[in-house]
Amino acid sequence: MIDMAALIDAAFEVKKRSYSPYSQFAVGAALWCEDGSIVVGCNVENASYPVSLCAERAAVAAAVALGHRKFLALAVVAGQHPVTPCGACRQVLREFGEMTVFCAAADDLQHPEVYELSALLPHSFDLEASR
Ligand SMILES: [Zn+2]
């Protein structure tokens, strides 16, 4: 059972560690792994802007490094409005299957927008398509 509130809280908390001196747009993400554990990531910007890393992909990299391969849900928390993962992050998340995506405003964590990843990235390129 996914604990939505705990997942969103984890995304909110890790947002505080965001390294975003250029955009000032701090983002936190948290993945609910198949075993019930939560792995977090925050955005990490760079003076060379295009190599900046989104919170969602940072969370995926951390989770994979810890041995996780299946995620049931993702929470994303940024500013005053809910934000959805960017296109690149949607594709990276899709690699690990379907999941529910909670996008919460930082000042209204209890009322996230809720999506299925397949709705955010329809007709996606995936493992089966690449074979
Ligand atoms: Zn992204």
Boltz pocket constraint, residues with backbone or C-beta under 6 A from the ligand:
constraints:
  - pocket:
      binder: B
      contacts: [[A, 54], [A, 55], [A, 56], [A, 57], [A, 85], [A, 86], [A, 87], [A, 88], [A, 89], [A, 90]]
      max_distance: 6.0
